[in-house]
Amino acid sequence: MDIRPKLLRAPLSIFYRLLFRYVRNRYGIELPYSAQIGRRVVIEHQSGIVVHGATVIGDDCTVRQNCTFGIKNKSDATAAPILGDRVDVGAGAVVLGRVRIGDDAVIGANAVVLIDVPAGALAVGVPAAIKRR
């Protein structure tokens, strides 16, 4: 058995943890390496953004401050949201559970999304209601 991968992995893991904590404390963004983030994702007004490790965010999405993408309960730790392409998430929005947000959908400010949002729709309110645009 070769010990070289373990020798390389230990310092890199420590380096990752230090950088993760620095970004979380300095910019207020908790973004684990296991989250799948698309190309050209814009995080506007960084602060208070929490992304679960199993979350998938598509291309060209916009995420504003104080957004949370997470799980509903601990029994299924991989049931995180899946955002399509060009999704616009308003300030303070919360998306919980294995929820699919369709392409070109808009999540309103302070909405709590617990159900799937079809492509091109608008989700507003607590809990979020789906409106056609």
Backbone bond lengths (Angstrom), bond angles and torsions (degrees), N, CA, C in turn:
res aa  C-N    CA-C-N  psi(-1)  N-CA   C-N-CA  omega(-1)  CA-C   N-CA-C  phi
1 M - - - 1.451 - - 1.531 109.10 -
2 D 1.298 115.71 134.81 1.459 121.71 -177.85 1.529 109.63 -89.71
3 I 1.313 117.49 128.95 1.466 122.31 -178.04 1.524 112.34 -91.90
4 R 1.332 118.20 -9.86 1.463 121.23 -176.84 1.534 113.95 -59.00
5 P 1.347 120.87 -42.06 1.473 118.60 178.62 1.534 112.91 -59.79
6 K 1.332 117.62 -37.42 1.460 120.18 178.85 1.525 111.15 -68.12
7 L 1.314 116.66 -37.57 1.465 120.18 178.91 1.525 111.44 -65.87
8 L 1.309 117.18 -33.63 1.457 121.16 178.19 1.525 111.48 -79.79
9 R 1.326 115.95 -34.90 1.457 119.93 -175.77 1.534 112.76 -69.67
10 A 1.306 118.17 -38.12 1.465 121.77 -176.20 1.528 112.37 -59.61
11 P 1.343 120.04 -53.11 1.470 117.68 179.83 1.531 113.02 -66.35
12 L 1.332 117.37 -33.71 1.464 119.10 178.36 1.521 111.59 -68.17
13 S 1.330 117.27 -36.21 1.465 120.71 177.00 1.524 110.84 -64.94
14 I 1.310 116.12 -41.51 1.466 120.00 177.88 1.524 110.21 -64.84
15 F 1.320 116.93 -42.32 1.457 121.83 178.45 1.535 110.75 -61.66
16 Y 1.355 117.39 -43.45 1.461 121.29 177.81 1.521 110.65 -60.54
17 R 1.324 117.53 -45.91 1.466 120.41 -178.19 1.522 111.88 -63.50
18 L 1.327 116.31 -38.51 1.462 119.42 177.23 1.529 111.35 -64.82
19 L 1.330 116.97 -45.08 1.464 119.87 178.52 1.520 112.12 -65.81
20 F 1.344 117.42 -38.95 1.460 121.73 178.64 1.527 110.17 -59.38
21 R 1.319 116.87 -47.28 1.461 120.67 -179.93 1.528 111.56 -66.73
22 Y 1.320 116.78 -37.45 1.459 119.67 178.40 1.531 110.63 -62.25
23 V 1.324 117.39 -48.72 1.465 121.11 -179.52 1.521 110.62 -64.10
24 R 1.334 116.67 -42.58 1.465 120.02 179.58 1.523 111.26 -61.42
25 N 1.325 117.39 -44.13 1.469 120.39 -177.35 1.523 112.70 -77.82
26 R 1.302 118.20 -36.31 1.466 121.68 -176.10 1.524 111.93 -79.30
27 Y 1.340 116.62 -45.89 1.466 120.66 -173.62 1.527 113.81 -106.93
28 G 1.317 118.58 -10.75 1.457 121.10 178.46 1.519 113.38 73.48
29 I 1.333 116.77 29.32 1.463 121.13 179.56 1.517 108.57 -120.23
30 E 1.331 115.94 119.13 1.458 120.14 177.73 1.533 107.23 -105.01
31 L 1.318 115.38 100.30 1.458 122.74 -173.35 1.522 109.26 -129.45
32 P 1.343 118.29 95.03 1.459 120.09 -177.72 1.532 112.03 -71.00
33 Y 1.313 115.62 158.61 1.463 121.16 -177.98 1.520 112.58 -65.94
34 S 1.315 118.56 -22.41 1.460 120.95 -176.63 1.534 113.10 -81.21
35 A 1.319 118.44 -12.03 1.472 120.89 176.71 1.529 109.07 -71.21
36 Q 1.334 116.31 139.94 1.461 120.64 179.74 1.531 108.59 -96.73
37 I 1.316 115.44 111.64 1.458 121.59 -176.73 1.517 108.57 -111.66
38 G 1.335 116.53 130.63 1.460 121.64 -179.22 1.515 112.88 -75.72
39 R 1.295 115.22 -175.95 1.463 122.01 -179.78 1.527 110.34 -81.39
40 R 1.315 115.80 147.91 1.460 124.58 174.90 1.534 113.09 58.50
41 V 1.315 117.27 35.05 1.466 120.79 174.72 1.524 107.84 -77.07
42 V 1.325 116.28 131.11 1.457 121.63 -178.08 1.524 108.64 -108.03
43 I 1.331 115.62 125.64 1.461 120.96 173.68 1.524 106.10 -107.17
44 E 1.332 115.51 103.42 1.460 120.34 -178.42 1.521 109.57 -87.82
45 H 1.309 116.44 140.05 1.464 122.77 175.41 1.522 111.18 51.29
46 Q 1.316 115.46 64.02 1.462 120.29 -175.28 1.518 111.70 -57.51
47 S 1.292 116.04 132.66 1.456 125.06 172.21 1.516 108.15 163.85
48 G 1.304 115.99 132.17 1.450 121.20 174.22 1.514 115.03 69.70
49 I 1.320 119.12 25.05 1.460 121.40 -179.33 1.522 109.16 -95.55
50 V 1.336 115.91 124.12 1.460 121.72 -179.45 1.524 107.97 -123.16
51 V 1.336 115.80 124.59 1.457 122.00 -179.35 1.524 108.05 -123.03
52 H 1.327 116.83 125.10 1.462 121.26 176.99 1.522 109.65 -69.48
53 G 1.305 117.02 151.84 1.457 121.78 -176.25 1.514 115.08 -64.28
54 A 1.322 118.70 -22.32 1.467 121.06 -179.47 1.527 112.40 -97.45
55 T 1.308 118.28 6.71 1.462 122.28 -178.76 1.521 110.91 -73.33
56 V 1.338 115.63 143.90 1.462 122.05 175.65 1.527 107.35 -118.93
57 I 1.330 116.50 124.05 1.461 121.92 177.99 1.516 107.58 -118.23
58 G 1.329 117.34 125.13 1.461 122.71 -176.04 1.518 113.63 -75.23
59 D 1.315 115.51 -174.22 1.464 122.60 -178.30 1.530 111.30 -74.01
60 D 1.327 115.75 151.20 1.470 124.39 172.47 1.529 113.95 58.79
61 C 1.321 118.75 28.48 1.463 121.57 178.32 1.530 110.27 -84.39
62 T 1.330 115.20 155.10 1.458 121.71 175.86 1.525 108.18 -121.97
63 V 1.328 116.15 125.94 1.461 122.56 179.91 1.521 107.38 -121.66
64 R 1.331 116.12 128.20 1.459 120.69 -179.75 1.528 110.61 -101.89
65 Q 1.326 117.03 179.53 1.458 122.07 -172.05 1.519 112.92 -63.59
66 N 1.345 113.87 154.02 1.469 124.01 174.68 1.523 113.83 61.78
67 C 1.312 118.73 32.78 1.471 122.30 177.11 1.519 110.32 -93.83
68 T 1.329 115.43 147.29 1.456 121.46 177.77 1.516 108.99 -129.28
69 F 1.321 115.86 129.69 1.465 123.11 173.67 1.519 106.14 -121.15
70 G 1.342 117.20 109.33 1.455 118.50 -172.93 1.509 113.82 -151.09
71 I 1.332 114.48 -166.31 1.454 121.87 -178.70 1.533 109.34 -100.33
72 K 1.351 115.91 159.05 1.465 120.20 179.07 1.521 111.83 -82.39
73 N 1.318 116.18 -43.34 1.463 119.70 -178.61 1.526 109.91 -144.46
74 K 1.305 115.66 164.44 1.460 121.17 -174.91 1.526 113.52 -75.46
75 S 1.323 118.04 -14.34 1.460 119.73 -175.90 1.527 112.37 -66.46
76 D 1.327 118.19 -30.08 1.459 121.52 176.74 1.528 108.47 -126.02
77 A 1.323 115.39 90.10 1.464 121.15 -173.33 1.520 113.59 -73.20
78 T 1.327 118.32 -9.35 1.468 120.19 179.85 1.521 112.50 -102.94
79 A 1.325 117.88 3.78 1.465 121.63 -178.00 1.527 110.06 -85.23
80 A 1.318 116.15 72.35 1.461 121.79 -178.51 1.526 109.67 -107.89
81 P 1.324 118.19 162.25 1.467 121.96 -176.99 1.529 113.71 -65.04
82 I 1.335 114.25 153.91 1.465 122.44 174.41 1.523 106.59 -125.43
83 L 1.322 116.04 113.76 1.457 121.66 179.52 1.515 109.31 -99.30
84 G 1.316 116.33 134.81 1.457 121.35 177.40 1.521 111.32 -77.32
85 D 1.302 116.06 -165.90 1.459 121.64 -179.65 1.533 110.65 -82.01
86 R 1.323 115.72 146.80 1.468 124.33 175.11 1.533 112.91 60.11
87 V 1.314 117.50 34.78 1.461 121.71 176.86 1.527 108.63 -83.78
88 D 1.330 116.13 136.84 1.455 122.66 179.93 1.525 108.02 -111.54
89 V 1.331 117.26 115.86 1.459 122.10 -176.24 1.522 108.74 -108.52
90 G 1.319 116.85 120.65 1.459 122.32 -177.37 1.512 112.86 -74.59
91 A 1.314 116.18 167.16 1.460 122.90 -177.56 1.526 110.99 -62.81
92 G 1.320 115.98 133.66 1.450 121.59 176.28 1.507 115.45 77.85
93 A 1.317 118.47 7.79 1.467 121.06 -179.07 1.522 110.61 -71.34
94 V 1.335 114.96 148.44 1.458 122.00 178.43 1.522 107.41 -126.94
95 V 1.321 116.95 125.22 1.465 122.46 178.45 1.516 106.54 -121.68
96 L 1.348 116.83 115.43 1.455 121.27 -173.37 1.514 112.29 -123.27
97 G 1.321 116.46 142.30 1.455 123.18 174.99 1.517 112.24 87.21
98 R 1.342 115.17 -177.74 1.469 121.70 179.64 1.519 108.08 -76.87
99 V 1.323 115.08 75.40 1.457 123.32 -177.62 1.513 108.33 -107.05
100 R 1.320 116.81 135.16 1.459 121.04 176.84 1.523 108.79 -105.76
101 I 1.323 115.13 123.00 1.456 121.69 177.75 1.521 106.12 -103.72
102 G 1.331 117.49 119.54 1.460 122.03 -175.90 1.518 113.47 -70.24
103 D 1.316 115.46 166.98 1.460 121.71 179.03 1.532 110.37 -60.68
104 D 1.325 116.12 143.98 1.463 124.09 177.12 1.524 114.00 61.93
105 A 1.326 118.21 19.52 1.464 121.41 177.66 1.530 109.58 -81.27
106 V 1.333 115.39 158.47 1.458 122.06 178.12 1.524 107.87 -125.49
107 I 1.331 115.73 129.18 1.457 121.85 175.71 1.529 105.88 -105.26
108 G 1.318 117.21 120.91 1.456 121.41 -176.88 1.516 112.93 -70.19
109 A 1.321 115.75 164.00 1.459 121.45 179.27 1.528 110.33 -62.38
110 N 1.321 115.80 136.17 1.467 124.73 178.53 1.525 114.27 61.61
111 A 1.318 118.37 18.77 1.463 121.18 176.76 1.526 109.61 -76.31
112 V 1.327 116.39 147.16 1.461 122.25 174.89 1.519 106.43 -114.53
113 V 1.330 116.24 104.14 1.463 121.95 -174.09 1.526 109.22 -95.40
114 L 1.339 115.62 119.23 1.456 122.43 178.86 1.522 112.04 -121.78
115 I 1.344 117.02 -3.42 1.462 122.06 -179.18 1.523 109.40 -126.44
116 D 1.324 116.23 163.61 1.462 120.59 178.44 1.527 110.58 -64.65
117 V 1.333 115.01 144.99 1.461 121.77 177.99 1.526 107.40 -115.71
118 P 1.331 118.68 119.83 1.465 119.86 -179.09 1.529 112.26 -67.29
119 A 1.303 115.21 164.29 1.469 121.13 -179.83 1.525 110.38 -60.45
120 G 1.320 116.78 135.28 1.451 122.28 176.38 1.511 115.49 77.16
121 A 1.324 118.85 4.92 1.467 121.56 -176.85 1.520 110.97 -92.77
122 L 1.332 114.83 170.04 1.451 123.24 178.22 1.521 107.78 -118.82
123 A 1.336 117.21 129.58 1.467 121.85 178.41 1.519 108.15 -114.23
124 V 1.339 116.52 120.32 1.464 121.39 -178.87 1.514 110.21 -136.32
125 G 1.320 116.67 151.37 1.451 121.64 172.82 1.518 113.60 101.57
126 V 1.354 113.20 175.57 1.461 121.24 178.99 1.514 107.96 -128.43
127 P 1.313 121.35 111.08 1.468 126.72 -13.22 1.518 110.18 -67.73
128 A 1.296 115.76 159.96 1.474 120.96 -172.40 1.524 111.78 -65.03
129 A 1.319 114.03 135.60 1.462 121.88 172.39 1.533 106.85 -108.29
130 I 1.329 115.64 145.53 1.460 120.98 -176.63 1.521 108.97 -91.21
131 K 1.314 115.74 127.58 1.466 122.61 176.36 1.517 108.05 -120.73
132 R 1.296 116.70 146.68 1.471 120.78 174.81 1.509 109.15 -84.65
133 R 1.322 116.16 143.17 1.467 119.67 178.78 1.491 109.26 -97.48
